[in-house]
Amino acid sequence: MNKHKNKLQIMTQMITDRSINTDECIVASTYTNIEFPYLIKKLRLLNAMLNSHFNPKFQRYKSDQKNNPKYLERLKDRIVFYCFNEQEFNNTHSHIYLKVPSNLCFQSVVDKMQELFLKLDDRTNPKRKFRYKIYHETIDDQFAYCDYVLKRYDIENDLSHIVI
């Protein structure tokens, strides 16, 4: 019961927060059996590359500088990923909700995301059938998709959901 209540609370918070685009489905697929920490490392790198591309003044600050006014100002104008990670056979992937600053076009962010994620694929076989890929689709029913995204959510596993 507690797991269901927590899941429902997350769904409600995600959908009622108008700054998070829950109308769009984004899935980052690796087509590999990688572990969550490696996937998260790739997603953090993708997020940093996106923010650097769209905001040339974007800088990384150390976590001990969270009280720095410049750090707090940077947080307002950055792209944020709400990642729900999932492991399937030969496809560790992440369902991502995006929070995009109002001055950016959502579609241009997704297009750049697709381009950059492909570059993060460090496998060496050039003839491989599947590569890293970003899928993007508009959602008809936000609650149904959010429920699908949270199907593997585990309150005990902090790697199943992460905000980047």
N, C-alpha and C positions, 0 to 999 in steps of 0.2 A: 504494500500500500504506500509506504514512504517513497519508494522508487517512482511509482506512478505520479504521486503528488509533486515530487521534485521535477519530473519530466514535464508535467503540465505547467508548472510554474515557469520553467525555461521557455516553453512554447509561447506562453502568454507574454512574457517579457520581450522576447525576440520580435513578435508580431506587433505589439503595441508601441515599440520604440520606432518611430518614423524615420530616424536617421539610418537604420539598418534596412537595406533593400531586401525584403523577404519575398518580393514578387519575382525575383530572378534566381534560378538554380545554377550554381557553378560547382562543377566537380573537377578536381585535379587528380587525374589517374596516372599511376606510374607503370602499371602492367608488370609489376615485379612483386616478389615476396619480401619486401624490405620491412624493417621494424619501424614502429611509430617514431622513435627518436630521430631516425634518419629522415623520415618523411617531414617531420616538424622542422628539422634543420633546413631542408629544401624550401619549405613554405616560408620560413623566416627570411631566408635569402631572397626569395621571390618578392616578399613584402618590402624588404629594404631596397631592392632594385626598382620596384614600382614607385615607391615614394621618392627615390632619388631621381628617377626619370621625370616625374611630374612636378617635383619641387626641387629645383637645383640647390636651394639653400637647406635642404633636408640634411640633418646631421644626426648621428647616433650619439646619445649621451649614456654614460654609465649609470647603472641602477642606483648608485649612491648619490646621484645628482637629481633625484626626483623632486627636490624642493627648489631647484634652480628655475627661475621664471622662464628662461629660454626653453627649458625642457617642457614645461607645462604649455607654453605657446605652441611648440612643435606638435604636441598631441592634438591640438584643435584642427590642424590642416593636414592630417595624414590619412592614408588609406588603411583601414583596419580589416583584418580577416577574423571571422568567427568560424573556426574550423571544427568539424565533427568528423573524426578520423574513423576509418573502417578497414578491416582486413578481410579480404576474400582471397580465394585461391588464385595466385598469380596476378593479383591486383590490389595492392595497398593503395587506398585513395582517401580523399578528404572532400566532404561536402562543405562548401564555403558560402557563408553569407558575407557580403561586402558592405562596408560603411565607407562611402566616398564623399569627399568634401563637395560642397555645393558648387564650387567653381569648376569642377571637372565633369566631363560627359561620361556617364556610366559605360557606354559601349566602347569608348576609346580606351578606358581602363581595362576592360575585358580583352580587347584586341591586343593591347600591349602585354597583358598577363599571358595570353596564349603564346605570343612570340617568345617571351622571356622564359617561360616554363619549359619549352622545348629545348632551350639552350642549357638548362640545368641537368638534362639527361646525360650522365657521364659514362654510360655503357659504351664499350668500344666496338661492338659489332655493327658496322654500317648497314648490314642487310637485315637487321632485325625487323620483324613484322610490326610490332607495336612499339611506339615511342611515348614519352611523356606527353600528356594531352590535357587541355582544359576544355571541358564541355560547358556550354552555356545555353539555357533555355528559359523561357518565360513560364511562370507557374500559374495554373488556374486556381488551385485551392491551397492557400498558404498553410492551413492547419494540417491538411493531409500530407503535404510534402514535409513539413516540419516534424510530424509524427514519424514519417519514413526516415528522415535524417537522424532522429534520436533513437532509432530501433536498437542500436548497439551502444547507446550511451550508458556508461557505468560510473556511478558516483564514486566508486572505490578506485577507479583508474583515471588519474588526472591527465593521462595522455589521450583519452578518448575525446576530450573537448578542450580546446585551447584558443585563447584570443591572442592574436599577433598584431 
